Amino acid sequence: MRHILHTNQLKKEDVEHILSAVPKMKELCDNLRSGTRIERPLEGKIIACVFFEPSTRTRLSFETASLRLGAKVISAENARDNSSAQKGETIEDTGRTLSCYADAIVMRHYEMGSAEKMAKVATAHVVNAGDGANQHPSQGLLDLYTIQKEHGRLDNLKVSFVGDVLNSRTLRSLVPLLILYPNNKFYFISPKELKLDDEYRKFLQDNNVDFVELDELNGTLPEVDVLYMTRVQKERFANVADYEKVKDSFILIPEHVAKLKGDAIIMHPLPRINEIDAEIDGDSRAAYFRQAQNGLYVRMALLLYVFGL
C-alpha cells in the first residue's frame, strides 16, 4: 500500500516522476474545460477527504483533483467536531472505517504523527494533507514545482523562509526536497521565539545543509532567488499573548520588494493575514497565486502516483 506521509520518504526519482506528470495534468484540465471527451484514469475510485483542521486550498484542490481524474469524493470538512472523533474515536479506528468506504484517504489533522498512525492500520492509501506543525508533503511538492517552473532549475538556489519557521510544515516539507538538488542555500529568518527547534537544526546539520539563521530581513533580499513568506500561526500558540507579541514581526512591503532581484519570486502557502502587503500582488515576482494554481495539477499527479499510475 503506497502512502504519502512526508517528503523525506521520497527519492529523487520519485519526485521527478511526479513533477514530470504535472504538465499532463494541466493539459487534462484544459481539455475537460473545453469539453473534449477524454479517458479519466481514476474512474471508479473513491477518495475520502477528511479534514480535522480548516482548509481552503488543500481540501478543495484535492477534491477537484479527484473529480478531474474521474474519482468520486466523500468528505468531512470539520471532522474534529462533525465526526466520531468528537465522541472519542481514535485516529486508527477512523482509518480502519474509512478504508471500508474509500480507496484513498486524504487527511489533515492537528496532531503531529497522526497520518502515520492511520497509515499503520488503513487498507486504503493515506495521503497526509498536514499533520500539525510536522509535514505537508503535497504542499512541498507544489512548492518545488513552482520553483522549477518559475526559475527553470532546482539547484544553485538561495531560498529565504521568513516568519514562523518553528511551526512551518511547509518549510519542513520543502527543504527535504530541495536538498535532493546540489548547491542550495537556505536562510531562516524569524523572531527568536520562532526559531528552528534543536531537532530540526540537527537534521539540517546531519544532512550537511548550507543554512543561516537570522532575525533581520533586509540584508538577504538582494541575493535570494526565492523569498518564502509564512504566516505566524495563531493556532500553534498556547496563549494569545505570545502570539500577539510576534505576529507582526515580518511584514513584506513594496520597499522590501524593490531590493529583490528581477527574477526572484515571492512565495506563500496561503492564507496570508498581513505578512504581505496587498500592493505587492501586482508585481510579476509575486508567485503565490500561481503557486496555488499549481497545487491542483501537482495533487492530480500525486494521486496518480499513489495509485501507481
Short mmCIF file of the C-alpha atoms (twelve columns), coordinates in Angstrom:
data_MODEL
# 
_entry.id   MODEL 
# 
loop_
_atom_site.group_PDB 
_atom_site.id 
_atom_site.type_symbol 
_atom_site.label_atom_id 
_atom_site.label_alt_id 
_atom_site.label_comp_id 
_atom_site.label_asym_id 
_atom_site.label_seq_id 
_atom_site.Cartn_x 
_atom_site.Cartn_y 
_atom_site.Cartn_z 
_atom_site.pdbx_PDB_model_num 
ATOM 1   C CA . MET A 1   0.000   0.000  0.000   1 
ATOM 2   C CA . ARG A 2   1.538   3.320  -1.085  1 
ATOM 3   C CA . HIS A 3   1.095   6.130  1.429   1 
ATOM 4   C CA . ILE A 4   2.366   9.736  1.218   1 
ATOM 5   C CA . LEU A 5   3.216   10.743 4.777   1 
ATOM 6   C CA . HIS A 6   6.251   13.039 4.498   1 
ATOM 7   C CA . THR A 7   8.595   14.279 1.804   1 
ATOM 8   C CA . ASN A 8   11.623  12.633 3.447   1 
ATOM 9   C CA . GLN A 9   10.270  9.307  2.143   1 
ATOM 10  C CA . LEU A 10  10.598  10.381 -1.496  1 
ATOM 11  C CA . LYS A 11  13.688  9.648  -3.528  1 
ATOM 12  C CA . LYS A 12  14.790  11.982 -6.290  1 
ATOM 13  C CA . GLU A 13  13.428  9.647  -8.969  1 
ATOM 14  C CA . ASP A 14  10.019  9.617  -7.224  1 
ATOM 15  C CA . VAL A 15  9.954   13.405 -7.119  1 
ATOM 16  C CA . GLU A 16  10.901  13.760 -10.758 1 
ATOM 17  C CA . HIS A 17  8.306   11.159 -11.769 1 
ATOM 18  C CA . ILE A 18  5.602   13.205 -10.037 1 
ATOM 19  C CA . LEU A 19  6.807   16.560 -11.376 1 
ATOM 20  C CA . SER A 20  7.068   15.221 -14.935 1 
ATOM 21  C CA . ALA A 21  3.354   14.354 -14.867 1 
ATOM 22  C CA . VAL A 22  2.219   17.849 -13.861 1 
ATOM 23  C CA . PRO A 23  2.073   19.423 -17.361 1 
ATOM 24  C CA . LYS A 24  -0.037  16.457 -18.499 1 
ATOM 25  C CA . MET A 25  -2.447  17.157 -15.639 1 
ATOM 26  C CA . LYS A 26  -2.799  20.762 -16.755 1 
ATOM 27  C CA . GLU A 27  -3.474  19.561 -20.293 1 
ATOM 28  C CA . LEU A 28  -6.116  17.143 -18.987 1 
ATOM 29  C CA . CYS A 29  -7.844  20.000 -17.138 1 
ATOM 30  C CA . ASP A 30  -7.691  22.253 -20.178 1 
ATOM 31  C CA . ASN A 31  -9.274  19.523 -22.310 1 
ATOM 32  C CA . LEU A 32  -12.054 18.987 -19.781 1 
ATOM 33  C CA . ARG A 33  -12.777 22.716 -19.643 1 
ATOM 34  C CA . SER A 34  -13.005 22.844 -23.427 1 
ATOM 35  C CA . GLY A 35  -15.470 19.954 -23.479 1 
ATOM 36  C CA . THR A 36  -13.089 17.418 -25.009 1 
ATOM 37  C CA . ARG A 37  -14.016 13.854 -24.055 1 
ATOM 38  C CA . ILE A 38  -11.024 12.075 -22.531 1 
ATOM 39  C CA . GLU A 39  -10.306 8.937  -20.534 1 
ATOM 40  C CA . ARG A 40  -10.039 9.707  -16.834 1 
ATOM 41  C CA . PRO A 41  -7.600  7.400  -15.038 1 
ATOM 42  C CA . LEU A 42  -9.264  7.261  -11.593 1 
ATOM 43  C CA . GLU A 43  -12.728 6.381  -12.891 1 
ATOM 44  C CA . GLY A 44  -14.399 4.110  -10.324 1 
ATOM 45  C CA . LYS A 45  -12.182 5.146  -7.404  1 
ATOM 46  C CA . ILE A 46  -13.446 6.861  -4.253  1 
ATOM 47  C CA . ILE A 47  -11.321 9.416  -2.382  1 
ATOM 48  C CA . ALA A 48  -12.178 10.354 1.212   1 
ATOM 49  C CA . CYS A 49  -11.104 13.901 2.145   1 
ATOM 50  C CA . VAL A 50  -11.239 14.164 5.938   1 
ATOM 51  C CA . PHE A 51  -10.087 17.441 7.489   1 
ATOM 52  C CA . PHE A 52  -9.802  17.891 11.251  1 
ATOM 53  C CA . GLU A 53  -8.377  21.414 10.735  1 
ATOM 54  C CA . PRO A 54  -9.687  24.212 8.496   1 
ATOM 55  C CA . SER A 55  -8.537  24.333 4.879   1 
ATOM 56  C CA . THR A 56  -9.464  26.083 1.657   1 
ATOM 57  C CA . ARG A 57  -6.784  25.349 -0.938  1 
ATOM 58  C CA . THR A 58  -5.660  21.894 0.161   1 
ATOM 59  C CA . ARG A 59  -9.106  20.381 0.686   1 
ATOM 60  C CA . LEU A 60  -10.764 21.895 -2.362  1 
ATOM 61  C CA . SER A 61  -7.815  21.267 -4.678  1 
ATOM 62  C CA . PHE A 62  -7.599  17.609 -3.601  1 
ATOM 63  C CA . GLU A 63  -11.339 17.233 -4.155  1 
ATOM 64  C CA . THR A 64  -11.096 18.971 -7.534  1 
ATOM 65  C CA . ALA A 65  -8.068  16.843 -8.448  1 
ATOM 66  C CA . SER A 66  -10.011 13.685 -7.613  1 
ATOM 67  C CA . LEU A 67  -13.030 14.776 -9.665  1 
ATOM 68  C CA . ARG A 68  -10.929 15.864 -12.650 1 
ATOM 69  C CA . LEU A 69  -9.297  12.415 -12.660 1 
ATOM 70  C CA . GLY A 70  -12.698 10.724 -12.640 1 
ATOM 71  C CA . ALA A 71  -12.881 9.636  -8.978  1 
ATOM 72  C CA . LYS A 72  -15.802 10.253 -6.650  1 
ATOM 73  C CA . VAL A 73  -15.293 12.166 -3.405  1 
ATOM 74  C CA . ILE A 74  -16.659 11.673 0.103   1 
ATOM 75  C CA . SER A 75  -15.650 14.296 2.605   1 
ATOM 76  C CA . ALA A 76  -15.784 15.614 6.150   1 
ATOM 77  C CA . GLU A 77  -14.923 19.308 6.280   1 
ATOM 78  C CA . ASN A 78  -14.881 19.821 10.056  1 
ATOM 79  C CA . ALA A 79  -14.131 16.309 11.236  1 
ATOM 80  C CA . ARG A 80  -12.895 17.390 14.651  1 
ATOM 81  C CA . ASP A 81  -16.460 18.320 15.600  1 
ATOM 82  C CA . ASN A 82  -18.582 16.582 12.963  1 
ATOM 83  C CA . SER A 83  -17.261 13.025 13.010  1 
ATOM 84  C CA . SER A 84  -16.974 10.278 15.597  1 
ATOM 85  C CA . ALA A 85  -13.675 11.845 16.699  1 
ATOM 86  C CA . GLN A 86  -15.891 14.203 18.700  1 
ATOM 87  C CA . LYS A 87  -17.102 11.117 20.598  1 
ATOM 88  C CA . GLY A 88  -13.548 9.941  21.249  1 
ATOM 89  C CA . GLU A 89  -12.875 7.629  18.294  1 
ATOM 90  C CA . THR A 90  -9.144  7.050  17.738  1 
ATOM 91  C CA . ILE A 91  -7.415  8.018  14.528  1 
ATOM 92  C CA . GLU A 92  -6.631  4.342  13.961  1 
ATOM 93  C CA . ASP A 93  -10.313 3.366  14.104  1 
ATOM 94  C CA . THR A 94  -11.186 6.249  11.799  1 
ATOM 95  C CA . GLY A 95  -8.634  4.895  9.311   1 
ATOM 96  C CA . ARG A 96  -9.983  1.361  9.561   1 
ATOM 97  C CA . THR A 97  -13.527 2.614  8.989   1 
ATOM 98  C CA . LEU A 98  -12.716 4.916  6.064   1 
ATOM 99  C CA . SER A 99  -10.827 2.065  4.416   1 
ATOM 100 C CA . CYS A 100 -14.158 0.251  4.193   1 
ATOM 101 C CA . TYR A 101 -15.556 3.027  2.002   1 
ATOM 102 C CA . ALA A 102 -12.704 4.627  0.077   1 
ATOM 103 C CA . ASP A 103 -9.682  3.676  -1.992  1 
ATOM 104 C CA . ALA A 104 -7.602  6.580  -0.657  1 
ATOM 105 C CA . ILE A 105 -7.838  8.855  2.367   1 
ATOM 106 C CA . VAL A 106 -6.600  12.446 2.248   1 
ATOM 107 C CA . MET A 107 -6.398  13.654 5.842   1 
ATOM 108 C CA . ARG A 108 -5.467  16.849 7.661   1 
ATOM 109 C CA . HIS A 109 -5.122  16.603 11.422  1 
ATOM 110 C CA . TYR A 110 -3.963  18.840 14.246  1 
ATOM 111 C CA . GLU A 111 -1.696  16.190 15.855  1 
ATOM 112 C CA . MET A 112 1.842   15.571 14.627  1 
ATOM 113 C CA . GLY A 113 2.251   11.945 13.568  1 
ATOM 114 C CA . SER A 114 -1.474  11.340 13.066  1 
ATOM 115 C CA . ALA A 115 -1.093  10.358 9.403   1 
ATOM 116 C CA . GLU A 116 1.485   7.718  10.283  1 
ATOM 117 C CA . LYS A 117 -0.830  6.293  12.951  1 
ATOM 118 C CA . MET A 118 -3.620  5.989  10.418  1 
ATOM 119 C CA . ALA A 119 -1.359  4.505  7.738   1 
ATOM 120 C CA . LYS A 120 -0.268  1.672  10.047  1 
ATOM 121 C CA . VAL A 121 -3.791  0.223  10.086  1 
ATOM 122 C CA . ALA A 122 -5.536  1.584  6.983   1 
ATOM 123 C CA . THR A 123 -6.070  -0.676 3.985   1 
ATOM 124 C CA . ALA A 124 -6.642  2.383  1.775   1 
ATOM 125 C CA . HIS A 125 -3.857  4.691  0.592   1 
ATOM 126 C CA . VAL A 126 -3.247  7.523  3.088   1 
ATOM 127 C CA . VAL A 127 -2.138  10.980 1.953   1 
ATOM 128 C CA . ASN A 128 -1.036  13.389 4.667   1 
ATOM 129 C CA . ALA A 129 -2.601  16.795 3.960   1 
ATOM 130 C CA . GLY A 130 -0.914  18.341 7.004   1 
ATOM 131 C CA . ASP A 131 -0.375  16.911 10.487  1 
ATOM 132 C CA . GLY A 132 0.041   19.757 12.938  1 
ATOM 133 C CA . ALA A 133 3.388   21.518 12.618  1 
ATOM 134 C CA . ASN A 134 5.003   18.412 11.179  1 
ATOM 135 C CA . GLN A 135 4.620   17.800 7.423   1 
ATOM 136 C CA . HIS A 136 2.511   18.693 4.390   1 
ATOM 137 C CA . PRO A 137 4.019   16.717 1.506   1 
ATOM 138 C CA . SER A 138 1.699   17.846 -1.294  1 
ATOM 139 C CA . GLN A 139 2.496   21.465 -0.374  1 
ATOM 140 C CA . GLY A 140 6.194   20.684 -0.554  1 
ATOM 141 C CA . LEU A 141 5.781   19.157 -3.999  1 
ATOM 142 C CA . LEU A 142 3.700   22.017 -5.380  1 
ATOM 143 C CA . ASP A 143 6.233   24.481 -3.986  1 
ATOM 144 C CA . LEU A 144 9.052   22.553 -5.634  1 
ATOM 145 C CA . TYR A 145 7.189   22.508 -8.946  1 
ATOM 146 C CA . THR A 146 6.519   26.247 -8.682  1 
ATOM 147 C CA . ILE A 147 10.223  26.966 -8.168  1 
ATOM 148 C CA . GLN A 148 11.132  24.744 -11.096 1 
ATOM 149 C CA . LYS A 149 8.551   26.367 -13.357 1 
ATOM 150 C CA . GLU A 150 9.473   29.921 -12.373 1 
ATOM 151 C CA . HIS A 151 13.263  29.521 -12.340 1 
ATOM 152 C CA . GLY A 152 13.821  26.625 -14.733 1 
ATOM 153 C CA . ARG A 153 16.043  24.841 -12.215 1 
ATOM 154 C CA . LEU A 154 16.096  23.306 -8.746  1 
ATOM 155 C CA . ASP A 155 19.782  23.710 -7.974  1 
ATOM 156 C CA . ASN A 156 22.077  26.645 -7.151  1 
ATOM 157 C CA . LEU A 157 19.264  28.492 -5.390  1 
ATOM 158 C CA . LYS A 158 19.220  30.803 -2.399  1 
ATOM 159 C CA . VAL A 159 15.957  30.418 -0.515  1 
ATOM 160 C CA . SER A 160 14.749  32.535 2.426   1 
ATOM 161 C CA . PHE A 161 11.987  31.315 4.722   1 
ATOM 162 C CA . VAL A 162 10.563  34.243 6.671   1 
ATOM 163 C CA . GLY A 163 8.252   34.340 9.684   1 
ATOM 164 C CA . ASP A 164 7.205   31.310 11.733  1 
ATOM 165 C CA . VAL A 165 9.969   28.878 10.850  1 
ATOM 166 C CA . LEU A 166 9.426   26.941 14.092  1 
ATOM 167 C CA . ASN A 167 5.911   25.753 13.221  1 
ATOM 168 C CA . SER A 168 6.097   25.788 9.420   1 
ATOM 169 C CA . ARG A 169 5.156   22.415 7.992   1 
ATOM 170 C CA . THR A 170 5.634   23.933 4.544   1 
ATOM 171 C CA . LEU A 171 9.295   24.549 5.370   1 
ATOM 172 C CA . ARG A 172 9.682   21.035 6.787   1 
ATOM 173 C CA . SER A 173 8.163   19.611 3.602   1 
ATOM 174 C CA . LEU A 174 10.014  21.702 1.013   1 
ATOM 175 C CA . VAL A 175 13.539  21.646 2.434   1 
ATOM 176 C CA . PRO A 176 13.954  17.821 2.194   1 
ATOM 177 C CA . LEU A 177 13.002  18.071 -1.481  1 
ATOM 178 C CA . LEU A 178 15.339  20.954 -2.276  1 
ATOM 179 C CA . ILE A 179 18.305  19.242 -0.625  1 
ATOM 180 C CA . LEU A 180 17.975  16.455 -3.202  1 
ATOM 181 C CA . TYR A 181 19.484  19.016 -5.603  1 
ATOM 182 C CA . PRO A 182 23.007  20.491 -5.317  1 
ATOM 183 C CA . ASN A 183 24.236  23.856 -4.095  1 
ATOM 184 C CA . ASN A 184 21.070  25.191 -2.498  1 
ATOM 185 C CA . LYS A 185 21.454  27.568 0.441   1 
ATOM 186 C CA . PHE A 186 18.780  28.458 2.987   1 
ATOM 187 C CA . TYR A 187 18.120  31.464 5.194   1 
ATOM 188 C CA . PHE A 188 15.716  31.017 8.105   1 
ATOM 189 C CA . ILE A 189 14.543  34.445 9.235   1 
ATOM 190 C CA . SER A 190 12.346  34.715 12.314  1 
ATOM 191 C CA . PRO A 191 11.908  36.343 15.710  1 
ATOM 192 C CA . LYS A 192 13.851  34.498 18.410  1 
ATOM 193 C CA . GLU A 193 10.641  32.952 19.751  1 
ATOM 194 C CA . LEU A 194 10.010  31.208 16.423  1 
ATOM 195 C CA . LYS A 195 13.473  29.923 15.504  1 
ATOM 196 C CA . LEU A 196 14.121  26.377 14.341  1 
ATOM 197 C CA . ASP A 197 13.977  23.806 17.111  1 
ATOM 198 C CA . ASP A 198 17.080  21.811 18.025  1 
ATOM 199 C CA . GLU A 199 15.792  18.610 16.443  1 
ATOM 200 C CA . TYR A 200 15.267  20.187 13.030  1 
ATOM 201 C CA . ARG A 201 18.550  22.079 13.252  1 
ATOM 202 C CA . LYS A 202 20.269  18.730 13.868  1 
ATOM 203 C CA . PHE A 203 18.513  17.248 10.822  1 
ATOM 204 C CA . LEU A 204 19.939  20.058 8.684   1 
ATOM 205 C CA . GLN A 205 23.415  19.649 10.144  1 
ATOM 206 C CA . ASP A 206 23.366  15.865 9.767   1 
ATOM 207 C CA . ASN A 207 22.469  16.297 6.087   1 
ATOM 208 C CA . ASN A 208 25.192  18.914 5.501   1 
ATOM 209 C CA . VAL A 209 22.648  21.555 4.547   1 
ATOM 210 C CA . ASP A 210 24.030  25.053 3.975   1 
ATOM 211 C CA . PHE A 211 21.864  27.319 6.146   1 
ATOM 212 C CA . VAL A 212 21.954  30.518 8.169   1 
ATOM 213 C CA . GLU A 213 19.563  31.666 10.904  1 
ATOM 214 C CA . LEU A 214 18.804  35.387 11.075  1 
ATOM 215 C CA . ASP A 215 16.434  37.776 12.815  1 
ATOM 216 C CA . GLU A 216 16.544  40.515 10.156  1 
ATOM 217 C CA . LEU A 217 15.139  40.531 6.605   1 
ATOM 218 C CA . ASN A 218 16.784  43.343 4.642   1 
ATOM 219 C CA . GLY A 219 20.326  42.003 4.355   1 
ATOM 220 C CA . THR A 220 19.372  38.923 2.344   1 
ATOM 221 C CA . LEU A 221 16.896  40.480 -0.076  1 
ATOM 222 C CA . PRO A 222 19.305  41.407 -2.908  1 
ATOM 223 C CA . GLU A 223 20.681  37.868 -3.214  1 
ATOM 224 C CA . VAL A 224 17.776  35.450 -2.771  1 
ATOM 225 C CA . ASP A 225 16.092  33.609 -5.625  1 
ATOM 226 C CA . VAL A 226 13.071  32.576 -3.568  1 
ATOM 227 C CA . LEU A 227 11.556  34.640 -0.767  1 
ATOM 228 C CA . TYR A 228 9.139   32.338 1.025   1 
ATOM 229 C CA . MET A 229 6.880   34.201 3.449   1 
ATOM 230 C CA . THR A 230 4.991   32.285 6.143   1 
ATOM 231 C CA . ARG A 231 2.081   33.138 8.390   1 
ATOM 232 C CA . VAL A 232 2.632   33.303 12.155  1 
ATOM 233 C CA . GLN A 233 0.245   30.527 13.121  1 
ATOM 234 C CA . LYS A 234 -2.044  31.585 15.930  1 
ATOM 235 C CA . GLU A 235 -3.370  28.052 16.315  1 
ATOM 236 C CA . ARG A 236 0.080   26.777 17.373  1 
ATOM 237 C CA . PHE A 237 0.342   29.120 20.388  1 
ATOM 238 C CA . ALA A 238 -0.652  28.078 23.901  1 
ATOM 239 C CA . ASN A 239 -1.831  31.600 24.719  1 
ATOM 240 C CA . VAL A 240 -2.879  34.628 22.707  1 
ATOM 241 C CA . ALA A 241 -0.412  36.992 24.418  1 
ATOM 242 C CA . ASP A 242 2.565   35.086 22.977  1 
ATOM 243 C CA . TYR A 243 1.015   35.247 19.505  1 
ATOM 244 C CA . GLU A 244 0.305   38.976 19.753  1 
ATOM 245 C CA . LYS A 245 3.933   39.586 20.694  1 
ATOM 246 C CA . VAL A 246 5.348   38.146 17.445  1 
ATOM 247 C CA . LYS A 247 2.522   38.236 14.882  1 
ATOM 248 C CA . ASP A 248 3.755   41.401 13.130  1 
ATOM 249 C CA . SER A 249 7.477   40.609 13.248  1 
ATOM 250 C CA . PHE A 250 7.938   40.435 9.480   1 
ATOM 251 C CA . ILE A 251 5.611   42.228 7.059   1 
ATOM 252 C CA . LEU A 252 6.702   42.391 3.427   1 
ATOM 253 C CA . ILE A 253 6.138   45.830 1.905   1 
ATOM 254 C CA . PRO A 254 6.934   47.306 -1.550  1 
ATOM 255 C CA . GLU A 255 10.167  48.836 -0.227  1 
ATOM 256 C CA . HIS A 256 11.415  45.326 0.522   1 
ATOM 257 C CA . VAL A 257 10.410  44.010 -2.891  1 
ATOM 258 C CA . ALA A 258 12.318  46.833 -4.585  1 
ATOM 259 C CA . LYS A 259 15.520  45.263 -3.226  1 
ATOM 260 C CA . LEU A 260 14.854  41.844 -4.775  1 
ATOM 261 C CA . LYS A 261 16.493  40.643 -7.968  1 
ATOM 262 C CA . GLY A 262 14.415  40.966 -11.108 1 
ATOM 263 C CA . ASP A 263 13.980  37.203 -11.420 1 
ATOM 264 C CA . ALA A 264 13.371  36.487 -7.733  1 
ATOM 265 C CA . ILE A 265 9.984   35.073 -6.756  1 
ATOM 266 C CA . ILE A 266 7.840   35.607 -3.678  1 
ATOM 267 C CA . MET A 267 6.019   32.543 -2.377  1 
ATOM 268 C CA . HIS A 268 3.482   31.945 0.379   1 
ATOM 269 C CA . PRO A 269 1.450   28.785 1.140   1 
ATOM 270 C CA . LEU A 270 -1.616  30.920 1.954   1 
ATOM 271 C CA . PRO A 271 -3.727  32.005 3.691   1 
ATOM 272 C CA . ARG A 272 -1.920  35.235 4.380   1 
ATOM 273 C CA . ILE A 273 -3.024  37.563 7.132   1 
ATOM 274 C CA . ASN A 274 -0.984  40.753 6.905   1 
ATOM 275 C CA . GLU A 275 2.534   39.466 6.200   1 
ATOM 276 C CA . ILE A 276 2.445   40.514 2.523   1 
ATOM 277 C CA . ASP A 277 1.139   43.952 1.593   1 
ATOM 278 C CA . ALA A 278 -1.645  43.544 -0.993  1 
ATOM 279 C CA . GLU A 279 0.056   46.173 -3.171  1 
ATOM 280 C CA . ILE A 280 2.724   43.551 -3.932  1 
ATOM 281 C CA . ASP A 281 0.172   41.277 -5.628  1 
ATOM 282 C CA . GLY A 282 0.576   43.129 -8.916  1 
ATOM 283 C CA . ASP A 283 4.351   42.592 -9.022  1 
ATOM 284 C CA . SER A 284 5.395   39.915 -11.519 1 
ATOM 285 C CA . ARG A 285 7.602   38.373 -8.844  1 
ATOM 286 C CA . ALA A 286 4.583   37.640 -6.624  1 
ATOM 287 C CA . ALA A 287 4.103   33.928 -7.379  1 
ATOM 288 C CA . TYR A 288 1.780   32.880 -4.553  1 
ATOM 289 C CA . PHE A 289 -1.448  32.701 -6.560  1 
ATOM 290 C CA . ARG A 290 0.351   30.898 -9.394  1 
ATOM 291 C CA . GLN A 291 1.649   28.617 -6.660  1 
ATOM 292 C CA . ALA A 292 -1.928  27.895 -5.534  1 
ATOM 293 C CA . GLN A 293 -2.990  27.124 -9.117  1 
ATOM 294 C CA . ASN A 294 -0.077  24.710 -9.480  1 
ATOM 295 C CA . GLY A 295 -1.396  22.902 -6.417  1 
ATOM 296 C CA . LEU A 296 -4.308  21.431 -8.370  1 
ATOM 297 C CA . TYR A 297 -2.114  19.919 -11.078 1 
ATOM 298 C CA . VAL A 298 0.517   18.652 -8.625  1 
ATOM 299 C CA . ARG A 299 -2.123  16.986 -6.455  1 
ATOM 300 C CA . MET A 300 -3.566  15.295 -9.532  1 
ATOM 301 C CA . ALA A 301 -0.099  13.949 -10.361 1 
ATOM 302 C CA . LEU A 302 0.403   12.881 -6.742  1 
ATOM 303 C CA . LEU A 303 -2.883  10.935 -6.674  1 
ATOM 304 C CA . LEU A 304 -1.854  9.064  -9.813  1 
ATOM 305 C CA . TYR A 305 1.493   8.261  -8.183  1 
ATOM 306 C CA . VAL A 306 -0.294  6.968  -5.078  1 
ATOM 307 C CA . PHE A 307 -2.315  4.584  -7.234  1 
ATOM 308 C CA . GLY A 308 0.781   3.509  -9.150  1 
ATOM 309 C CA . LEU A 309 -0.311  5.160  -12.390 1 
# 
